[in-house]
Amino acid sequence: MKKFRKGDDVVVLTGRDKGKRGTILSVLDTERALVDNVNVVKKHTKPNPNKGETGGIISKESPIQISNLGIYNPNSKKADRVGFKVLEDGKKVRVFRSDGEMIDVG
């Protein structure tokens, strides 16, 4: 089980976007994730009339290291670390390290 999933609210812990909050759009591999409105870069594109694309400068999200992210804890309103707990019925769930509350309710 991975510590971060698509749709999790996260806080950036280090780097240029430190302190920003966003939602994970996708987890690319074990080390990188795309986060909404975080690590935005400008990309220069050429026009392509065959595909109907106009040229210019577009802004897009670039992947960010998962080690630079912390999951947002709504109880403490801060970033938190992720731990795991096995329930009585054998299900493995993610929990906040600070207070032990479950992240995965469903």
C-alpha positions in Angstrom: 0.0 0.0 0.0 1.3 3.4 -0.9 1.4 6.4 1.4 -0.1 8.8 -1.1 -3.0 8.3 -3.5 -4.7 10.2 -6.2 -7.1 12.7 -4.7 -5.2 13.2 -1.4 -4.9 16.8 -0.1 -1.2 17.4 0.5 1.1 20.3 1.7 4.5 21.0 0.1 7.2 20.8 2.8 10.3 22.0 0.9 11.2 23.8 -2.2 10.0 26.8 -4.2 6.3 26.1 -3.4 6.8 25.4 0.3 3.5 25.8 2.2 1.2 25.4 -0.8 -1.7 23.0 -0.6 -3.0 21.0 -3.4 -4.6 17.8 -4.5 -2.7 14.9 -6.1 -3.7 14.5 -9.7 -1.7 11.4 -10.3 1.1 9.3 -8.7 3.6 8.6 -11.5 5.9 6.1 -9.8 7.2 5.4 -6.3 9.0 8.7 -6.1 7.0 11.3 -8.0 3.5 12.8 -8.1 1.6 15.5 -10.0 0.0 18.0 -7.6 -2.6 20.6 -8.7 -1.2 24.2 -8.9 2.2 23.1 -7.5 5.6 23.1 -9.3 4.0 24.9 -12.3 6.4 25.4 -15.2 6.2 27.4 -18.5 6.4 25.3 -21.7 7.0 26.9 -25.1 5.2 25.0 -27.8 5.2 25.3 -31.6 2.0 25.5 -33.5 0.8 22.3 -35.1 -1.8 22.9 -37.8 -2.4 19.1 -38.3 -3.6 18.7 -34.7 -5.2 22.1 -34.5 -2.8 23.3 -31.8 -1.8 26.9 -31.5 1.7 27.8 -30.4 2.7 29.9 -27.4 3.6 29.6 -23.8 1.5 27.3 -21.7 1.7 26.6 -17.9 1.6 23.0 -16.7 2.3 21.1 -13.6 5.6 19.3 -13.3 6.1 16.2 -11.1 7.3 16.8 -7.6 9.2 14.4 -5.3 6.9 12.5 -2.9 9.5 13.1 -0.1 8.7 16.8 -0.3 5.0 16.3 0.4 3.1 15.8 3.6 -0.6 14.8 3.8 -2.9 17.5 5.1 -4.5 16.7 8.5 -7.9 18.6 8.8 -7.9 18.1 12.6 -4.6 19.9 13.2 -4.7 22.0 10.0 -1.1 21.0 9.3 1.0 18.6 7.3 1.3 15.1 8.8 3.1 11.9 8.2 1.4 8.7 7.1 1.5 5.4 9.1 -0.3 2.1 8.6 -2.5 0.1 10.9 -4.1 -3.3 10.6 -7.7 -3.5 11.7 -9.3 -6.5 13.5 -10.8 -7.8 10.2 -7.4 -7.8 8.6 -7.8 -4.6 6.5 -4.7 -2.4 6.3 -5.5 1.3 6.5 -3.5 4.6 6.4 -3.5 6.7 9.6 -2.1 10.1 10.6 1.1 9.7 12.7 0.3 12.6 15.0 -3.2 11.5 16.3 -3.8 8.0 14.9 -6.9 9.0 13.1 -7.7 7.0 9.9 -7.2 8.7 6.5 -9.2 6.0 4.6 -12.7 6.0 5.9 -14.2 3.9 3.1 
